Amino acid sequence: MLTGLRITNIIYILIGSAIFAFGLVNFNMQNNLAEGGFTGITLLLFFMFHFDPSYTNLILNIPIFFIGWKLLGRNTFFYTLIGTFSLSIFLWIFQRVPLMFPPLSEDLTLAALFAGVFIGIGLGIIFRYGGTTGGVDIIARLAHKYIGWSMGKTMFLFDAVVIILSLIMYLTYQEAMYTLVAVFVAARVIDFMQEGAYAAKGATIISDRHEEIATKVHQEMDRGVTILKGQGTFSKMERNVLYCVVAKNEIVKLKNVITSVDPHAFVAVNDVHDVLGEGFTLDENKNPMER
């Protein structure tokens, strides 16, 4: 029995698969660029033997599903099935509709950048909403469980082998280098999508006047402050430590509030990704009388 499945997740996985497939067809396949993972194998078979990637993607992944379904958990396995089958469907569709972009063989820099962006956004959405496109992700989990290899190591080695094979079989050195550019851009975009487009700043504040600072932050910025208990390793003195998360454009105001109370306060600011909860994602759900 499947529990906890969300229609929203399924919709976003379908959107991510469509974006992923669009990038593969319009940029990788049209400009002779390879890719890592099982997707890279489908492209290798396409360029060498003209096998349709929409079919080879399923043929390669179905045996892996039966091997690794217990490792994924029921919900993730179901999301993975959706991601893999929808990717094949969209690959089939986009190969049979007019291209949205002309071949960029004369400007492989643009082709590599756009390939990386579309693949990164597509996979980033799929991963963010609990799915995968099968393949290397499942193999990496199996290698981690039975061999002890980290998932990152397994995925890197698999990608490297696929790209090297593509270089030997059909890529020129120039195309191989642009493929590496596309893979790097895709990885960065996936990280961005995973971390969240919304980023904030977190401030750790140590001051003897912590109560005044907390009160003023709440009054002037309408932000909550958490009091943590800390102890200096040298002095062995217990201190109250404040922690506050604000939007990026509020960090200067926060610093001004702190220094107006205690110019000698210790403040450490760090990046915060994917902020959820009161004051951020829950604002639009608050009762107007509570605002």
N, C-alpha and C positions, 0 to 999 in steps of 0.2 A: 504494500500500500504506500503510495507516494504522498507525503505530507510536506507542507511548507513551500510548495511550488507557488510562484507568483506569476500572474499574467504579465505584469510589467517587465519582469526579467526576461520572459520569453519574447516579448515584443522587441526589447532592446537587443537581445541576441540575434534576432532576425535582421534588425537594422544593421548591426555590426557585421553580420555575414554578408549582407548586400554590399556594404562599403568595401569590405575585404575583397570580395569577388570582382567588384568594379575596378579596383586598383590593379588586381592581377591581370585582368583581361585587357584593360586600356593602356597599361604602362609596362608591366613585365612581359606579357606575351607579345605585345606589339613592338617591343624594342629589344627583344632578345636578352632580357635580364633574368638572372636566376633568382633563387630564394632559398632560404634554409629550411630544415625540417621536412615533413612529409609533403608540404606544398612544393618545396624544391624538387622532390622526387617526381611529383606529378608534372612539373614544368620540364624536367629532364626527359621524361617519357614523351611529352608533347613535342619538344623540339627534335628529339631523335627519331621517334617512330610515329609522330602525329596522333598519338592516343589522346582522346578527349579528357582533359583534367576533371571534368564533372563526373566522369565514370571512374577514373583511376583513383580519385580521392576517396570514393566509397570502397572500392576494391581493397585499397591499402589499409583503410581504417577499420573495416568490419572485423577482421581477425583480432586486431588489437583490443576492440571493445570486449570481446569474449574473454580475453586474457586478463584485462585490467579492471573490469566493472566493479569488483568488490573493493578495490582500492579507492575508487572515486566516491563511493557513497551513492545512495539511490538518487537523490536530487541532482547532484553534480553529474551523475551518469546520464540522467534524463536531459539536463541542459546541454551536455556534450553531444548527445544524439541529435538534438535540435540544431546545434551549431554546425555539426558535420554535414547533416543532410541538407540543411538550408544553404550551406556554402556550395554544395554540389548543384543544387537547384539554380542558384543565382549565377554560378559559373556557366551553366547550360544556357540560361537566358541571355546573359550579356555577350556570349559568343555568337548569338543569333540575332542581335539587334545592331543597328548601325553604331559605329564607334563614336563616342562623345568627344574623343580627342584624336587628332591625326597622329601617325607615327612620329616619334621624336628622335629618329636615328641620327639626325644631324646635330642634335643637342641632347646628349645622353645625361648631362648634368640635370636638366629639367626632368627628364624621364626618371632618373634615380630618386630625385627629391620627391616628386609626386607619388612614385611607387611607395616610397617609405612612409609618406604621410598617410596615404589612403590605407595601406596595410596596417600601419600603427594605430590609426583611429579605429578601424574595424576590429582588430584583435583586442585593442584596449577596451572597447565597449563590451565585447564578448566576455573578456576576463573579469571586468568590473561587475558584471551581473551574473557571475557564478558559472559561466560556461567555458568550454574550450572547443577547439576544433579537432580534438583527438590526437592521434599520432605521437609525436615526441613527448608531449606532456605525460601521457600514460607510460611510455617507455621509461621516462625519467623517474617516475614514481616507483616503477618496478625495480630499476637499478638502485634506487635509494634504499628500498626495503631489503633486497636480497644480496646486493653487492656492497652497499654502504656508500656509494658515490652520492655526492650532492646533486640535486636536480639541476642546478646551474651548470655544473661541470658536464653532466650528461648531455644537456641541450646544446651547450657550446660545441662539444665534440661532434655531435650528430650534425649540427649545422655546418661545421667546418668540413666534415667528410663529404656532405652533399655538394657544397660549393666547389670543393676540389675536384670531385667527379664531374661536375658541370663544366669546370675549366678544361679538364682533360677531354671531355666528350664533344663539347660544342662551343664553349665560350672563347672569345679572344681575350687577351690579357686586359685590354681596355674595358671590355664588357664585364670581366670579373671584378675589376676595381670599382666600377660603377655599381655593381651588385653589392659590394661591401658597403658602399655609401648608402644604398637603399636600406640594407639590413640595419646599419647603425642608426639611421634616421627613424626607422620603424621602432627600434628598441627604445629610443628616447621618447617617442610619441606614446608608446605603450606605458612607459613609466609615468608620463604626464597624466595620461588618462586614469591610471591606477591610483595615483596620488590625489587626483581631483583637480579640476580646473580652479576651484576656489581655494586660495591659500590665505592664511592669516599669520599673525605674529603672536608668539607666546613670550611673556616677560616673567622672569624670576626676579623677585625683589627682596633684598635683605636690608632692613632698617629698624632702628630702635623705635621709630615712629610709625610702625606698620599699621596701627589702627587708624591713625589720621589719614594715611595714604589710601587705605582701603575705603574709608568713608568718602574721601574726595573723589576717588575713581568712580564710585557708585553714583554720587550726586552729579558730577559734571559730565560723565561719559555714559552713564546708565549701563555699566558693565559689572559683572560679578567678579569677585576676587575670592580665591581659596587660600586659607591659611594652612600651611604645612608645618610640621615640627621638624627642626633640624638641629644639628649639633656640630660645632666646630671641632675639627680633628686636633688642632693645636691647643686651643683654649679650653676645650671640653665643655664650653658653655652652650646651653640650649638656647636656640633662637627661633623665633617665628619667621617663617619664609612665606612670602606672598607669591601666588601664581595667578596670572591674568592673561586671557586670550582676547585680542582685539583684531579688527580688520586692518589690512595693510595701511590704509590711509589714516588710521587712527594712532599709529605708533608714535608719531611725533608729539601729538597731543598728550599721550600717556606719559611720555618722558617729561614733558613740561609739568604735568600734574605732580609727578613724583619729585622732581627737583624743587618745585615750589614749596613742598612740605619738608623735604630733607635733601639738600644739595649733595650730601655725602653718601646717599643710599647706594648700595651695590645693585646694579641692574644688568641682567644678562638676557639678551633677546635672541630668539631662535625662530626658524620657520616652522609653521604648523600647516599640515596638509589635510584636506578632506574634513573640515570642521562640521560636526553635527551637534544638534541640540539647541537649548535655550539661548537666545541672543543671535543665533545664526540661521539654521535651517527651520527652526520652529516658529520664527517670528510671524510668518504668514498664517499660521494656524492658531495664533493666540486670539482670545476673545477681545474685541475692540475695547471693552470696558477695562481690560487688564493692561492696556498699553499706556 
